[in-house]
Amino acid sequence: MPSDRRKPHDPGAPGSSDLAASSLHSRYRSVRSMTRRLAATLSAEDQMVQSCTDASPVKWHQAHTTWFFETFVLRPYLLGYKPFREDFHHLFNSYYLSLGDEIPEKKLRSSFSRPSLEEVVAFRAHVDREMERLFKQPINEEVTRRVILGLSHEQQHQELALTDIKHAFFSNPLRPAYQANTLAKERADQVPALQWLSYSGGLREIGHSPDRDNPLDFCFDNEAPRHWVYLQPFRIASRKVTCREYLDFMSDEGYNRPDLWLSDGWETVKQSKWHAPLYWERDPSDSTGWRIFTLRGWYGLSDQFDTAVCHVSFFEADAFAKWSSCRLPTEIEWEALASQELVRGNFLESGRLHPSVLNGAEGVEQLFGDCWEWTASAYTGYPGYKPLRGTLGEYNAKFMSAQMILRGGSCVTPADHMRATYRNFFSPATRWQFSGIRLAN
């Protein structure tokens, strides 16, 4: 059992308002329903595939997100709760070592032919029914916090499930499409030239400061505390780097010039034989000589030439920036800019599932959605950072090593999951995520 187990909560204890409880209940149903919809077109065989070390099977995503609610909400807080299957407690644990059970190796998740997909779906239904029972009772602040964390956790896995199934289908020699309907052609011969936007330096506040009057306000622990930073004046690109611009880098022997690459990046290029972003393949039938694989199948690069380049690693983003005589923005610069903008863009709800062409508006574009933007910042805690108490403290803090920060979300990120303070992180060689480039200098 979790080391931070509480007694079943006292119905007489101070709780959130009826309106907040109703909103939380509605949000729970909405998020859980989205996971079902994303998996609905996938067969049991599709949901077993684990095609790279970064990925997990979709069946596992469905089970693990349910495990989270059972482990951190229902077991400690719902009186009389009976687990669906006791052995699921360790089988679908990801990395919470303080729970005390031996955790199966991540690379073995594709071997979990049992339980069946039908039993995983039944597990989800069981937990959903018990959560309905929980919502009929007064819900205190701690339960509210854990449910919101569980929903944000599930939204992370919705994005990961789409990222993982894209890689799985690309790894299949048949190259099946996740969605059969056609991706709209996004060629825009009048894409605005990249503009440089200047920002003054000085003292700025970054990080999330929770709204104490709103029990549904949420951030991950790594987004806090809010704190002061000093910024030098900087300039940042008005939009992301496009496929057209990245092809120029490739045509100028970008993957064959060690002077452009960090040492570890150059070793990765040589060992992995990179010569283009992930999901790009040569295609003499297209005017560009390339085609790209999407969640809707293959498209000639010419049809998506002016969309943001994605599925590049930090090493590739950094090399492109050097080739451009620029650099990547720091996460502090990115947030100082993004905090002044509305969170809007091409997210999961658009249904496109691929970056889109910008619309040519004035000022900065594409800060949110389309693809995550690599920054020049390593992942570490903010000054005064404190992990969550107990087992949940393992959620973020244990990964603050050898990772780089990304910002802004992608075309498979749920829109209400994103905010200007959100800090994503991956190792610098990661390419399977929807990750792209914005320049600074």
C-alpha positions as CSV (number, residue, x, y, z in Angstrom):
1,M,0.0,0.0,0.0
2,P,1.2,3.6,-0.5
3,S,3.3,5.0,2.2
4,D,1.1,8.1,2.3
5,R,-2.1,6.2,2.9
6,R,-4.8,8.2,4.6
7,K,-7.9,7.1,6.5
8,P,-11.2,7.1,4.6
9,H,-12.1,10.8,4.5
10,D,-14.6,12.2,7.0
11,P,-17.8,13.4,5.3
12,G,-17.9,16.2,7.9
13,A,-14.4,17.4,6.9
14,P,-14.1,20.7,5.0
15,G,-14.6,20.0,1.3
16,S,-14.7,21.8,-2.1
17,S,-17.9,23.5,-3.2
18,D,-20.8,21.6,-4.8
19,L,-20.0,23.4,-8.1
20,A,-16.3,22.4,-8.0
21,A,-17.3,18.8,-7.2
22,S,-19.8,18.7,-10.1
23,S,-17.1,20.2,-12.4
24,L,-14.6,17.6,-11.2
25,H,-17.1,14.8,-11.8
26,S,-17.9,16.1,-15.3
27,R,-14.2,16.4,-16.1
28,Y,-13.5,12.9,-14.9
29,R,-16.1,11.5,-17.3
30,S,-14.9,13.6,-20.2
31,V,-11.2,12.6,-19.9
32,R,-12.0,8.9,-19.4
33,S,-14.3,9.0,-22.4
34,M,-11.6,10.5,-24.6
35,T,-9.3,7.6,-23.8
36,R,-12.0,5.2,-24.9
37,R,-12.5,7.1,-28.2
38,L,-8.8,7.1,-29.0
39,A,-8.5,3.4,-28.5
40,A,-11.8,2.5,-30.2
41,T,-10.5,1.9,-33.7
42,L,-7.5,-0.2,-32.5
43,S,-7.7,-4.0,-32.4
44,A,-6.5,-6.1,-29.5
45,E,-3.4,-6.9,-31.6
46,D,-2.8,-3.2,-32.3
47,Q,-2.9,-2.5,-28.5
48,M,-0.3,-5.1,-27.7
49,V,2.5,-3.6,-29.8
50,Q,5.6,-1.9,-28.2
51,S,7.9,-0.9,-31.0
52,C,10.6,1.0,-29.2
53,T,12.0,1.4,-25.7
54,D,10.3,4.8,-25.2
55,A,6.8,3.4,-26.1
56,S,4.2,1.3,-24.3
57,P,1.3,-0.7,-25.6
58,V,-2.0,1.1,-25.8
59,K,-3.6,-1.6,-23.7
60,W,-1.0,-0.9,-21.0
61,H,-1.8,2.9,-21.2
62,Q,-5.5,2.1,-20.7
63,A,-4.7,-0.1,-17.7
64,H,-2.0,2.1,-16.1
65,T,-4.1,5.2,-16.1
66,T,-6.9,3.2,-14.4
67,W,-4.4,1.7,-11.9
68,F,-3.5,5.3,-10.9
69,F,-7.0,6.1,-9.8
70,E,-7.3,2.7,-8.0
71,T,-4.0,3.1,-6.2
72,F,-4.0,6.8,-5.3
73,V,-7.7,7.6,-4.9
74,L,-9.9,4.5,-4.4
75,R,-7.8,2.3,-2.2
76,P,-6.9,5.0,0.4
77,Y,-10.1,7.1,0.2
78,L,-13.2,5.0,-0.7
79,L,-14.5,3.0,2.3
80,G,-15.1,-0.6,1.4
81,Y,-13.4,-0.4,-2.0
82,K,-12.4,-3.9,-3.4
83,P,-9.7,-4.0,-6.0
84,F,-10.6,-5.5,-9.4
85,R,-7.6,-7.8,-9.2
86,E,-5.0,-7.6,-6.5
87,D,-2.1,-8.6,-8.9
88,F,-2.8,-5.5,-11.1
89,H,-1.3,-3.5,-8.2
90,H,2.2,-4.4,-9.3
91,L,1.5,-5.4,-12.9
92,F,0.5,-1.9,-14.0
93,N,2.8,0.1,-11.8
94,S,5.1,2.2,-13.9
95,Y,7.9,3.4,-11.7
96,Y,6.6,4.0,-8.1
97,L,9.3,2.0,-6.2
98,S,8.1,3.2,-2.8
99,L,4.9,1.1,-3.2
100,G,7.1,-1.8,-2.3
101,D,6.2,-4.3,-5.1
102,E,8.6,-5.6,-7.8
103,I,7.8,-3.7,-11.0
104,P,7.9,-5.6,-14.3
105,E,10.5,-4.2,-16.7
106,K,9.1,-1.7,-19.2
107,K,10.4,-3.6,-22.2
108,L,8.2,-6.6,-21.2
109,R,4.9,-4.7,-21.4
110,S,4.3,-6.1,-24.9
111,S,4.4,-9.6,-23.5
112,F,1.4,-9.0,-21.3
113,S,-1.0,-11.1,-23.4
114,R,-2.9,-11.7,-20.2
115,P,-4.9,-10.0,-18.9
116,S,-6.8,-9.7,-22.2
117,L,-7.9,-6.4,-23.6
118,E,-11.5,-7.3,-22.6
119,E,-10.3,-7.7,-19.0
120,V,-8.5,-4.4,-19.1
121,V,-11.7,-2.7,-20.4
122,A,-13.6,-4.4,-17.5
123,F,-11.0,-3.0,-15.1
124,R,-11.6,0.5,-16.4
125,A,-15.4,0.0,-16.1
126,H,-14.9,-1.3,-12.5
127,V,-12.9,1.7,-11.4
128,D,-15.2,4.1,-13.2
129,R,-18.2,2.7,-11.3
130,E,-16.4,3.0,-8.0
131,M,-15.3,6.5,-8.8
132,E,-19.0,7.3,-9.4
133,R,-19.6,6.0,-5.9
134,L,-16.9,8.3,-4.6
135,F,-18.4,11.3,-6.4
136,K,-21.7,10.8,-4.6
137,Q,-19.9,11.6,-1.3
138,P,-18.4,14.9,0.0
139,I,-14.9,15.2,-1.5
140,N,-12.2,16.9,0.5
141,E,-9.3,18.9,-0.7
142,E,-6.8,16.0,-0.8
143,V,-9.1,13.7,-2.8
144,T,-9.8,16.6,-5.2
145,R,-6.1,17.2,-5.7
146,R,-5.5,13.5,-6.4
147,V,-8.4,13.2,-8.9
148,I,-7.1,16.2,-10.8
149,L,-3.6,14.8,-10.8
150,G,-5.0,11.5,-12.1
151,L,-6.9,13.2,-14.9
152,S,-3.8,15.2,-15.9
153,H,-1.8,12.0,-15.8
154,E,-4.4,10.3,-18.1
155,Q,-4.2,13.2,-20.6
156,Q,-0.4,12.7,-20.7
157,H,-1.0,9.1,-21.6
158,Q,-3.6,9.9,-24.2
159,E,-0.8,11.9,-26.0
160,L,1.7,9.1,-25.4
161,A,-0.8,6.5,-26.7
162,L,-1.1,8.3,-30.0
163,T,2.7,8.9,-30.2
164,D,3.3,5.2,-29.5
165,I,0.8,3.8,-32.0
166,K,2.2,6.1,-34.7
167,H,5.6,4.5,-34.1
168,A,4.1,1.0,-33.9
169,F,2.3,1.5,-37.3
170,F,5.5,3.0,-38.9
171,S,7.4,0.0,-37.7
172,N,4.9,-2.4,-39.3
173,P,6.0,-3.2,-42.9
174,L,2.4,-2.6,-44.0
175,R,2.5,0.9,-42.6
176,P,-1.2,1.0,-41.7
177,A,-2.9,4.3,-40.9
178,Y,-4.5,5.1,-37.5
179,Q,-7.2,7.1,-39.2
180,A,-8.3,6.4,-42.7
181,N,-9.8,9.8,-43.7
182,T,-7.5,12.1,-45.7
183,L,-5.2,14.7,-44.2
184,A,-6.0,18.1,-45.7
185,K,-3.3,19.4,-48.0
186,E,-1.3,22.1,-46.3
187,R,0.8,23.7,-48.9
188,A,1.0,27.5,-48.5
189,D,3.2,29.3,-51.0
190,Q,2.6,32.5,-49.1
191,V,3.8,31.4,-45.6
192,P,5.1,34.6,-44.0
193,A,8.8,35.0,-43.8
194,L,10.2,34.3,-40.4
195,Q,10.2,37.5,-38.3
196,W,12.3,38.3,-35.3
197,L,10.4,39.6,-32.3
198,S,12.5,41.6,-29.7
199,Y,11.8,41.4,-26.0
200,S,13.4,43.5,-23.3
201,G,15.2,42.0,-20.4
202,G,14.8,42.6,-16.7
203,L,13.1,40.9,-13.8
204,R,10.2,38.5,-14.6
205,E,8.2,36.0,-12.7
206,I,7.8,32.5,-14.0
207,G,6.3,29.3,-12.7
208,H,2.8,28.5,-11.6
209,S,1.1,30.1,-8.6
210,P,-2.0,28.1,-7.6
211,D,-5.3,29.9,-7.2
212,R,-6.2,29.2,-3.6
213,D,-9.8,30.1,-4.3
214,N,-10.2,27.5,-7.1
215,P,-9.9,23.9,-5.9
216,L,-9.7,22.8,-9.5
217,D,-6.7,24.9,-10.3
218,F,-3.8,22.6,-11.0
219,C,-0.1,22.4,-12.0
220,F,2.5,19.6,-11.7
221,D,4.9,20.0,-8.9
222,N,7.8,20.8,-11.3
223,E,6.0,24.0,-12.4
224,A,6.4,25.5,-9.0
225,P,7.2,27.6,-7.1
226,R,6.7,30.8,-8.9
227,H,9.9,32.8,-8.7
228,W,11.8,35.8,-10.0
229,V,14.4,35.4,-12.8
230,Y,16.5,38.0,-14.6
231,L,16.3,38.0,-18.4
232,Q,18.8,39.5,-20.8
233,P,17.2,41.1,-23.8
234,F,16.5,38.5,-26.5
235,R,14.9,37.9,-29.9
236,I,12.7,35.0,-30.8
237,A,11.3,33.7,-34.1
238,S,7.7,34.5,-34.9
239,R,7.0,30.9,-35.8
240,K,8.3,27.4,-35.8
241,V,10.8,26.0,-38.3
242,T,9.1,24.5,-41.3
243,C,9.8,21.3,-43.2
244,R,10.9,23.4,-46.2
245,E,13.5,25.2,-44.0
246,Y,14.7,21.9,-42.5
247,L,15.1,20.4,-45.9
248,D,17.5,23.2,-46.7
249,F,19.6,22.2,-43.7
250,M,19.6,18.6,-45.0
251,S,20.5,19.7,-48.5
252,D,23.5,21.6,-47.1
253,E,24.9,18.4,-45.6
254,G,23.6,19.2,-42.2
255,Y,23.8,15.5,-41.1
256,N,27.4,15.2,-42.3
257,R,29.0,18.2,-40.6
258,P,30.4,17.4,-37.2
259,D,31.0,21.1,-36.5
260,L,27.2,21.6,-36.1
261,W,26.7,18.9,-33.6
262,L,27.2,18.4,-29.9
263,S,29.6,15.6,-29.2
264,D,26.9,13.2,-28.0
265,G,24.6,14.3,-30.8
266,W,27.3,13.5,-33.4
267,E,27.9,10.1,-32.0
268,T,24.1,9.4,-32.1
269,V,23.9,10.5,-35.7
270,K,26.7,8.2,-36.7
271,Q,25.5,5.2,-34.6
272,S,21.8,5.6,-35.5
273,K,22.5,6.6,-39.2
274,W,20.2,9.6,-39.0
275,H,19.9,11.5,-42.2
276,A,16.4,13.1,-41.8
277,P,13.7,13.5,-39.1
278,L,11.9,10.4,-37.9
279,Y,9.1,9.4,-40.3
280,W,10.7,10.9,-43.4
281,E,11.6,8.5,-46.3
282,R,13.0,9.2,-49.7
283,D,10.3,9.2,-52.5
284,P,11.4,10.1,-56.0
285,S,7.7,10.5,-57.0
286,D,7.4,13.6,-54.9
287,S,8.9,16.9,-56.1
288,T,10.8,17.3,-52.9
289,G,12.2,13.7,-53.1
290,W,10.6,12.8,-49.7
291,R,7.5,11.6,-48.1
292,I,6.4,11.6,-44.5
293,F,4.4,9.1,-42.4
294,T,1.5,10.5,-40.4
295,L,-1.3,9.0,-38.3
296,R,-3.3,9.1,-41.5
297,G,-0.7,7.3,-43.5
298,W,1.9,8.5,-46.1
299,Y,1.9,12.0,-47.7
300,G,4.4,13.5,-50.1
301,L,6.5,16.1,-48.3
302,S,5.3,18.7,-50.9
303,D,1.8,18.4,-49.5
304,Q,3.0,19.3,-46.0
305,F,6.0,21.4,-47.0
306,D,5.1,24.5,-45.0
307,T,4.0,22.8,-41.8
308,A,6.2,22.8,-38.7
309,V,9.0,20.1,-38.9
310,C,8.4,17.6,-36.1
311,H,9.9,14.3,-34.7
312,V,13.4,15.8,-34.4
313,S,15.6,15.3,-31.4
314,F,17.2,18.0,-29.2
315,F,20.4,17.2,-30.9
316,E,18.9,17.9,-34.4
317,A,17.2,21.1,-33.1
318,D,20.4,22.3,-31.7
319,A,22.4,21.5,-34.9
320,F,19.8,23.3,-37.0
321,A,20.0,26.3,-34.8
322,K,23.8,26.4,-35.2
323,W,23.5,26.0,-39.0
324,S,21.1,29.0,-38.9
325,S,23.6,31.1,-36.8
326,C,21.0,31.1,-34.1
327,R,20.2,29.2,-30.9
328,L,17.3,27.6,-29.1
329,P,15.4,29.7,-26.6
330,T,15.7,29.0,-22.9
331,E,12.6,27.8,-21.2
332,I,12.6,31.1,-19.2
333,E,12.5,33.1,-22.4
334,W,9.8,30.9,-23.8
335,E,7.6,31.2,-20.8
336,A,8.1,35.0,-20.4
337,L,6.7,35.2,-24.0
338,A,4.0,32.6,-23.8
339,S,2.6,33.9,-20.5
340,Q,1.4,37.0,-22.4
341,E,-0.5,34.9,-25.1
342,L,-3.7,32.9,-25.1
343,V,-3.4,29.2,-25.1
344,R,-4.8,28.3,-28.5
345,G,-3.6,26.3,-31.4
346,N,-3.7,23.0,-33.2
347,F,-4.4,20.5,-30.4
348,L,-5.9,17.0,-30.2
349,E,-9.4,18.2,-30.4
350,S,-8.9,19.6,-33.9
351,G,-8.7,16.0,-35.2
352,R,-5.8,16.8,-37.5
353,L,-3.2,14.8,-35.6
354,H,-0.4,16.5,-37.5
355,P,1.1,20.0,-37.5
356,S,-0.7,22.6,-39.6
357,V,0.3,25.7,-41.6
358,L,0.3,28.9,-39.7
359,N,-2.3,31.6,-40.6
360,G,0.0,34.6,-41.0
361,A,-1.3,36.6,-38.0
362,E,0.7,39.5,-36.6
363,G,3.2,38.8,-33.8
364,V,4.2,35.4,-32.5
365,E,2.4,32.2,-33.8
366,Q,2.3,28.5,-33.0
367,L,3.5,28.9,-29.4
368,F,0.9,26.3,-28.4
369,G,0.0,23.1,-30.3
370,D,1.4,21.6,-33.5
371,C,4.6,20.3,-31.9
372,W,6.5,20.6,-28.7
373,E,9.4,23.1,-28.9
374,W,12.8,22.1,-27.6
375,T,14.5,24.6,-25.4
376,A,18.1,25.1,-24.4
377,S,17.3,24.4,-20.8
378,A,18.1,21.2,-18.8
379,Y,15.4,19.7,-16.6
380,T,15.9,20.5,-13.0
381,G,13.9,21.9,-10.1
382,Y,13.1,25.5,-9.7
383,P,14.6,27.4,-6.7
384,G,12.7,26.2,-3.6
385,Y,11.2,23.2,-5.5
386,K,9.7,20.5,-3.2
387,P,8.3,17.2,-4.6
388,L,4.9,16.0,-3.5
389,R,4.8,14.2,-0.2
390,G,5.0,10.4,-0.1
391,T,4.8,8.1,-3.1
392,L,3.5,10.7,-5.5
393,G,6.8,12.6,-5.0
394,E,8.2,10.1,-7.5
395,Y,6.0,11.5,-10.3
396,N,8.5,14.1,-11.5
397,A,11.5,14.6,-9.2
398,K,13.3,11.4,-9.9
399,F,13.7,12.3,-13.6
400,M,15.6,15.5,-13.1
401,S,18.7,14.2,-14.7
402,A,20.0,14.1,-18.3
403,Q,16.7,15.5,-19.7
404,M,15.9,18.7,-21.7
405,I,12.8,20.8,-21.4
406,L,10.2,21.2,-24.1
407,R,7.3,23.7,-24.1
408,G,4.0,24.4,-25.8
409,G,2.2,21.1,-26.5
410,S,1.5,19.4,-29.8
411,C,-1.2,18.4,-32.2
412,V,-2.0,15.3,-30.0
413,T,-2.0,17.2,-26.7
414,P,-5.5,17.8,-25.2
415,A,-6.1,21.5,-25.3
416,D,-7.2,21.9,-21.7
417,H,-4.1,20.1,-20.6
418,M,-1.8,22.9,-21.7
419,R,-0.7,26.2,-20.0
420,A,2.2,28.5,-20.3
421,T,4.0,27.1,-17.3
422,Y,3.8,23.4,-18.4
423,R,7.3,21.8,-18.5
424,N,7.7,18.6,-20.6
425,F,11.0,16.8,-20.6
426,F,12.7,14.1,-22.6
427,S,16.3,12.9,-23.2
428,P,18.1,14.8,-26.0
429,A,18.1,11.9,-28.5
430,T,14.3,11.4,-28.3
431,R,12.5,11.7,-31.7
432,W,9.3,9.7,-31.4
433,Q,7.6,12.6,-29.7
434,F,5.9,15.3,-31.7
435,S,8.8,17.7,-31.1
436,G,10.0,20.7,-33.2
437,I,12.1,23.8,-33.3
438,R,11.8,27.6,-32.7
439,L,14.8,29.8,-33.0
440,A,16.1,32.5,-30.8
441,N,19.1,34.8,-30.7
